[in-house]
């Protein structure tokens, strides 16, 4: 990639990926090949879920969707009714009960002995943009539950189960998706470069697949809008794909056998059970990944799957099938822009932190020298001052003054990208739990599919050398 190409559009490697060896590329659709205007989509998803909750006579009419209050990568604590942001090691560094953020002492009391384990049913990991409306509503409903305004006795976990079922219902055909199909340009954010990137891959000999959970009528219309205007005259998005699978029901598609149906009337969406070989260019419903591998005559690291859902698209296909994986994180672009804008302040913060580390080291040595002098053992680490107590007090005052200069910069660093939760990929000074999952399961990650255009289908994508605490600076 050219050195002057914007950082926000680059591909970032966790593991080396030789695209020349990839012989087939599968794509998810929603938030992958088709990107939504998140505030519009999630705003309407929130509206439909709130409408369904109102049918339960819950007092939700005055609730409003605020997309800035949540980010992808948070975790719901079903035991305490909290939204939390953990580090890569599972330690909570930020928490909100309902819509109220916990102060330091409250947070320490709640999570002093708790490590967030995504295998524990106590925790729900919000790893896709589709969860923004869900997370917002959950916090607001916790407030109502605490105030005794929701009918029936329920726990915070019961509350989430009701919400989860309601959100699923809001996404059923006839509700949100019909609204999107009626006014697609309100909800979609087309990327004209995706078509060229896919053509590059196809003409480079790679077999392309669309594997989506969406139904056929919805997927066909959105793919037409997203890709057809950017393709050569006389061609359509169907000409790009060797195989189209809708209703895939991921992650089950990757983990267990599923019946397969062939869509035989594409206008009406009529289908019949299918057995035997898959036909190139065919449209299918359901099925499972082994059928795809058999159709392609490929397996494992010869196949790359690209999607936006950390669990359903990336971690399962990696863990079960050993496919290569690419994760799409559209909000990465704005996060990188925000980090670049913050760079001067970040440099100042690093300089002050280095100064503080040096001052703390000198203070620690001075205290040890005083201890040795008082108890009459060992040699001093530095020439003893005339008044050790006064010298130590002066050092401590200097550290307090340094902390006063560091504090506003540290707070600002924690608010980059989002004023409440901070950057997607960091929790305080550490990587976030979300970033750790990305490292573990995504061979590469990037902000949009069209970024493959600039690396070419023949690129050798090398992972950055990992650093260790003892590495020379």
C-alpha positions, 0 to 999 in steps of 0.5 A: 500500500502506498505510504501516503495512503490514509491510515484509516483505510489500511488493512491491519494484520494480526497474522500474516495473510498471503492473499495469493494463496486464498482461492475463495472469499466469502462475504457477509452482507449487513455492515460488510458489503452493505453499510448502513447509516448507523444512527438511522438504522439503529434509531429505527430498530430502537423505535420498533423495539420500544413500540413492541415494549409499549404493548406490554404496558411498559412506560417507554414512550418518553425514552429516546435513542442516543447513539453516543451513549454506547459503543460496540465492544461493551459487555452487559453484566446480567447479575448487576444490570450494568454495562461495563468496559473490560480490559483484555484481561477482563478487569472492569475499568468503566461501568454504568448501572442503567444510564448512571456511570459508577464512581470509582468507589462504587465500581471497585466495590462491584468488581474488585474480585470479578473478571469478565469471562465471555464464557460465563452466562452472566455476561453478554458481549455486544460485538456488532453495531446491531447491538447499539439500540439494544444496549441503549434500551437495556440501560434505560429499562434498568432505570425503570426496573429499579424505579419499580415502574415495570410490571412483574417481578424480574431480575436484570437477566430476566429483563434482558431476555425480554429485551432480546426477544423484543429486538429479534421481533423488531427485525422480523420481515414486515417491520424494520426491513420493510421500512428500509426497502421502502426508502433504502437511500435513507439507510444505506451508505453506498461505497462505489469502490467495493465493486472494483475490489470484488472484480479485482478478486474475481478476475484474479481467479478467486471464487466469491460467495455471499453468505448472509443471514438475511432473507432472499428478497431483502438481500437481493434488493440491497445488493442491487442498490449497493453494487449494480450502479458501480459495475460495468454496463450489462452486468449485475452483482449476481455475475460476481458471485459463484455462490449465494447463500441466504438465511444462513443462520450463522453461527450455526452455519459454521458449526452444525449440519443444516438442511439446504433449499434451492430458491427456484423462483427468485421473484417470489422467493419460492424454494425446494429442498436441495440435495447433491452438488451446488450449481455455480451461480445458484441461490440457496437458503440455509445449509452449512459450511461443509457443503460449501467446502465440498462445492469449492473443493477447498477447505481451511486456509484456502478460504477467507471469510469477511464479516462484521460480527466478531462471533457469528462471522469471524471467531466461529469460522476460525475456530471450527473450520480454520478459515482465514478471517477478516473483520470489518470495523467501520467505526475504526475510521473515525476512531483513527481520525480522533486518535490522529487529532489527539496525537499532540496531546498524546505525545505530551502525555507520554512525555509527562508519564516518562517524567513521572516514572523517573521521579517515582524511581528517584523517590523510591530510591531516596526512601530506600536510602533513608531506610538503610541509613536508619537501620544501619545496613547496606550502601546508599544508592545515591549520595545522601542529602543533608536532610533526607526527610525534606528531600523526600517531601520535596519529591512528593510535592513535585509528583503531586504537581506532575499528577495535576498536569497529567490528569486532564490529559489522561481524562481526555485520552480516555474520552477519545472517540467516545466521551463516555466509553473512550476508544473501541480498542482500548480500556484505559492504558490497556487493550480492550477485551474487544481488541483482544477478541479481534487479535485472537480471531481476525487474521486481518481487520479493516474499516471497509471491504473496499480497502482490499482494493488498495492491497490487491488480490496478490498482496502478502499481508504481514502482521506487525511484530508484536512488542514485549515489555522487555523489548529495547525501545 
